[in-house]
Amino acid sequence: MRFLFLPAALAAVATGLTFEPITVRASDWLTFRGPGRTAVAPDTDLLKAWPDDGPPLVWEAAGAGRGYASLAIAGSRIFTLGDGLSTAADADEYLSCFDRTTGTQLWKTKTGGPWTDGQESWQSSRSTPTVDGDTVYVLTPFGQLIACRTADGSEVFRVDLKERFGGKKGDAWGYSESVTIDGDRLVCIPGGPEATMVALAKQTGETIWTCPVEGDRGAGHASIVIAEVDGRRIYVSTTAGGALGVDAETGRLLWTYPIDRTVAVIPTPIIRDDLVFFAAGYKRGGALVRQVPGPDGSLSIDEIYPLNPDLANKHGGIVLVGDHLYGDSDDKGIPWCADFMTGTLAWKSRGSGRNSACVTAADGHVYVKFSDGTLALVKADPAAYEEVSSFKVPGSGDRPSWAHAVILDGLLYLREGDAILCYDLRAKG
C-alpha cells in the first residue's frame, strides 16, 4: 500500500477506531451510483483539467480482489466485493472494508466461493455493497444476499434468492444488483415469474411481500430506483424481460414495458419526477415513458419515445446532466449525448480510450472511464464532445476496467482489480 499524505489518518487507525460505529450521512455514496442512483455527484469547485498523469494521488491500497464491483462509501469506511484478494490466503470471495482516509484494509468477511463461469474476463464479483446505518448488504453472483455489521464484518443474516424465491438470472453472468434500502425494507430482484421483485425486513431478512411477473425471463443487472408519482412510491427497475414498476407498499405490479429477448439487460434506469428512462445494450436502445396515475390505484405508462438504438448501452451506465443524457454506444467506447425528452442525439464521438465506458458526473463534467483503463474528463456540454484531460489508471490493462468511479467530498475513488486508488479533485484556491 502506498500513502502520499498521512499523519493524522494513521493515528486514527492506531487508536482503535476500527471497530467503532461509523457516522453515515445521507450524502455519502452508500450504494451503486450514489444518492438516488444517479451517478451524479453534487461536488463543486473541482479541477477543470488534470496533469498528464491525472489528478494528485492521495493513496493506493491493495486487497479489493478480482472483480468489477464499485465502491460504497459510508462515513470513514469503504466497502467492496471481490475474490482472490491479495490479502487472503485463498481464492474465495470476500466483502471487504477499508479506511477511507488511508486505504488500510480493516476487515474482510468470506461470502463464498468465486464466480468462475465463462471466460476469465467475465468472471468474479459485480455487486456493489449497500450501506444502511450499522449494516452493509451485498449480493453474491450465486444469489446469496448477505447482511454484515459495518463495524467488524460479522454476518447478521443470509438469504438464498434462488432457494427461497425460485429466483433465476436472465443471463449466464451471475447476480450483480445492489440492493435498495427504503425505510425498514430491503428491496431486490430474485428474478423469474414466481417472485420477480421482493421486499424483506432489512434487519432480519424476513419476507414482507413478493411481486410475481408472469413470464419474467429472470433478473438482469440493474438496481432498483425509487420514483414518487402523485405522492406514491414506486419501485422501478429492469429485468431480462424489460422495465417494470411496482407499488412500494403492497408489491403490486403496476406496469411493464416488455422488450425483445437480448443477451443481457444491465443499465440502471433514470428517474425524473414521473418520467422513467431505461436502456439495454446489444442494439436494443433507450426509451422514455411517463407514469400516469389511474383509477383504483392503477398506474399506467405513456410512451414518450420507444427504444432508440442510438441510445443502446451495455453496462457502462448513463447519466442525466441538466436536460441531456450521456453514455457509451453499447460497449464501443464511443460516448454520446442526447436530449432527454426526445432521445435525439446531440453528438457521438470517439474519445482517447477504447472499448466500453462507464460514466460518472460532477461539476459540469462527465468522467468517462474506458475499459482499457483510460479515464477522461469530458465537458457535459451538448454542443460538442470536448475531452479536457485524460490519464491511464495505474495497474489497468490486465482485465477490463469496468468498476464505476465514485466522487465524494472532492475525492475520486477508483477500483482497479485488487487496488483502490484515491485522487484529490479539489481545486486549489
N, C-alpha and C positions, 0 to 999 in steps of 0.2 A: 504494500500500500504506500502511495506517495502522499505527503502532506505539504502544502505550499503556504499555509498560514495556520498557526495552531494555538498558541499558549493557553488561552482561557478554555478553549474547547477540550484539550486533553485533560485539563484539571477537572472539568465537569465529569468526564467519563471516569476518572480515577476516584472521584468521591463517592462512587456507588450509586449514581443516578440510574444505572442500567435497569434496575427493577422497580423504579418508582412509576406511579401512574403518569401518563402523558396528558398535556393540555391540548385539546383539539379545538381548532377554530373552524367555523363554517366555511371560511375562505380557503382552508387548506385543500390540497389536491388528494381527496380521500378515496378516489376510485378512478377507474379508467376515464380519460378525457376530462377529469376535474369537475368543478362545481357545475351542476346542470348537464354534465356530459357534453359540453360544447367544444372542448379543446381550445377555448379562447381564454387566455389569462387576462386579468384586469390590470396587470402591471403597466406602469408608465415610466417615463424617463429612462428608457433602456438604450443601450448603444445603438446608434444608427448605422454603424459599419464596424467591421472586425479586421484585425490584422490577418495576415495570410495563414497563420496557424490557429486562428479562431480567437474568441474572447479569452480573457485570463482564466487559466485553470486553477481552481481552488483546491480540489483534492481528487484523487483517483483511488478507488478501493476495489478489492477482489472478493469473490465469494458469492456472486449472484447466481452463478451456474450457467448451464446451457439452457437457452430459452429465449422467447420473444415477448414475455410479459413485460408490461411497462411498470412504472413505479407508483405506489400510493404513498403520499407524504402526509403525516399527521403530527403536528407539534414538532418534537425533536427527533422523530423517527421516520425511517424509510422502509417500505416493505416491498418485497417482490417474490416471485416464484421461479424456480429453476431446478434442473437436475445436473448431476455430475459436478457439484461445487468444488472449487479448488480448495476449499476449507473443510471438505468432508472426505472421509476415507472410502466412500462407496460412490456408485453412480446413480443413486436413488434421487427422488425429487424432494426438495425442501422448500418450505415457506421460511424466508429469512428476513431479519430485521437489522438495520444499520443505523448508526448515529448520524443525524443529519448534518452536524457541524464538522465532523471529522471523517466520516465514512467507515468508522470502526464497526465491524460486524458484532452485534450484541447477542443475538441468539439465532438458532436455526432449528426448525421442527420438521421431522420427516413426515411427508404426506403420503408417500407410497413409492412404487416403482416408477421408472422413467417411461415416457411415451416414445416407443421406438418403431411405430408403424410407418411405412412409406420410406421414401428416400431420405437420406440423412438430414438434408437441409429443411425438411418438413417436420422433423421430429422435435420433441421436447415441449415444455410448458408455454402456454399463451395467456392464461387468465391473470389479469391484473388484480391484486387483492383489493378489497373494500374495507375501510376502517370506519367503525362506529363506536365512539367512546372508548371503552377499555377492551373492545373485541375487534379482531381482524378476521375477515371471511375470505375464503378462496375456493375456487372450483378447479379440481384437477382434470386433466384430459379424459380420465376414466369416468367422470361424472360423480366423483366424491366431493360433496360440499362440506367444508371443514371450517369450524369456528375455533379460534385460538385467542388466548389472552395477549394483549399487546405488550404487557409487562415482561413476560418471560416465554411466550410461545406455547404455554401449556394448552392442551386441547380441551375444549368445552363440550362440543358435540360434533357428530359426523352424520351426514345423511347421504345415502347412496341413491342418486336420482334415477338410476336405471331400475334398481330393485324395488324401491318404494312406489315409484310413479310410472313404471314402464317406459321410462324416458329413452329416447334414441336421438342420435345425431342424423342430420340430413346429408352428411358427407363423411369422409373417412379420416378426418383430421383431429378428432377428439374435441371435447368441450373447451371453450375458451372465454365464455361470458364472464363479465364482472358483475356479481350480484348487486341488487339495488336494495338499499335500506330506506324505508318510508315509515317514519314513526316507529311503532313496535313490530312492524312487519319486515320480513326479508322476502323479496320477490325475485324469481328467476324462471328460466325456461328449460324444463327437462326435455321438452320436445316430443313429438308423436301425438297421436289422436287422443290418448287417454287423459293426459294431464299436460297439455301444451305449455301452460304457464301455471305457476303455483305461488301461493303466499304462505310463508311459515312464520311462526313466532321466532323473532330474532334471538331470544335468549335461550330457547330450548330446542328449536328445530321442529316443533310440533306443527302439523298441518292446520292451516286456517281455512283455506279454500283451494280448489283446483279448477282450472278452466280448460275443458276439453275442446279441441277444434277438429271436427270431423275431417279425416283425410290429410291431416297435417303430415308433412314429409319428414319432420324431425327438426331439432334445434339447429339454428345457424350459428353465427359467431357474434352477433350484435348484443349489446347490453341494453336493458330497458331504460327508457326515458319517460318522464312524467309530464303530462300535459294537464292544463286546467281549462275546462270548457264549461262556461255557464255555472261556475262555482263547483264543478265536479272534477275529481281527479281521475285521470285516465292513464293506464299503463300502456305505452306504445313500444313496439319492437318489430323485429322481423324474424321469421324462421325460414327454413328452406323452401317454404311454400309461398312466402310473400310477407306483407305487412299486416299488422293487426292492432286493434285497440280493445282494452279490457277494463271494465269498471273496477276501480281500486278497492272499493268496499266489499263488493259481493263476488268478484271474479267472473261476472257475466261477460261473455263475448259480445262486443258491441258492433264491431265492423272488421272486415278483412279486405285486403287488396291482393288477390292471387297473382302470381307471376309464373311464367313457364319454368319448368324444371331447368336448373343450371348446376354447374359444378359445386358452387358454394355461394351462400349469401352472408356477407361479412360486415359491411359498414353499419355503424350505429346511426339511427335516424336523428334528424334535427327538428326541434320544435320551436315554433314562434307563434305564440298565442294559440289560435285554433288550427294552425297550419302544421302539416307534417310533411317533411321532405325525407325520402328514403331512396337508397340506391343499391344496386347489385352489380357485380362485375361480369366478366365473360360476355361482354357486348350487350348486357341487358339494359343498363341505363339508370337514370334517376327520374323520380316522379314527385309531384307535389299535389297533396289533397288537403281539403278543408273539412274539419269535423263539424257536423251540423246537428244540434240537439233536435229531437223529435218528440212525439207524444209517448206517454207511458214509460219515460226513462230511456227511450231509444236514442241512438246516436248513429247517424249515417255519415257518409263522406261524399263530398263533391270533388270531382277531379279537376284541378286547375290545369295541369298538363300531364299526359301519360308518360310512360317510361321513354326517356330521351336517350338514345345510345351515346350521344356526345357526353353524357354525364355519368357513364359507367365507371365504377370504381371497385376494384377487387378487395383490397384490405388496408389501404393507406388512410382511409377516412376522408371526410370532407368537413370544412369549417365554413361558418357563415359569419362574415365580417361586414357590418353595415347591411346593404341590400344585395350583396354578391356572395356567391359560393366559390370556394377554392378547393381543388382536389387534383388527383392524378388521373390520367386517362387509362382506365383499367389498371394495369401494372406496368405501363410502358415508360414511366419516368418522364412523361410529358405533361407538366402541370397545365391546368385550365382554370379560367374564371368565367362564371356565368351569372346572369341575372336570376335572382332567387325566384321572383314571381313569374317569369316567363320561361326560364330554362335556356334562354338564348345565350350562346357563347359570346363573351366579350373578347377573349383571346385564348389561344392554346400555343404553348411554346416549349421547346426543349431547354432544360437547364444544364448546369455544369455537371450534375450527377447522372447516374444511369440506373435503369430498371425501376421497380416500383418505388413510390414515395409516400411517406406518411406526413401529415401536416398538423401543426400547432400554430396558434396565432397569438400575438400580443403587440400592443403599442404601434398599431398601424403596419405591422409586418406579418408575413407568413413564414414560419420556419419549416422548410421543406427538407425532410430527411430521406435521402435516396438510399436504396438498399445496398449500394456499393460503398456506403459509409460517408458519402458527401452530405454535409449539412449546409444548406443555402439560406441566406436571409433575403427574402423577396418582398418588395413593397406590395401591400394589399391595395392595389390600385387597378380598377377595371380598365383603365386607359391602355395599359400595356404590361407585358411581363418585364419587370426590371429587377434583376438579381444584383443586390448591392454587394454582398460578400459571400464567400463560401470557404470551407476548410474540410479536410479529411479527418474524421474522428479516429483518434489513436486506437489501434487494435482491431479496426474493422477490416473486412475483406475475406476472412475465413468462411463465415456464414453470412446470410443476408442480414442487413441492419433493419430489422422490421419492428423493433420496440419503439413505441411512440415517445416523443420527447415530452418533458414536463417543465413548465416555467412557473416558479413560485417565489415571491418576495425578491424579485430581481436576480434570481439564480436559475440557471438552466441545468437540468439533470438529464443525463443520457444513460441508458442501459445498453451496453455493447457486449453481449455474451456474458462472460463471467465478471466483467468490470462494470462499475458505476462511476460516472465522471460528473463532476460538479463544476460549472463555469459561472463566472461573475458577469452578468449582463448590465450591471448598473452603470449608467453614465456618470463620469466624474465631473463635478462642478468646476 
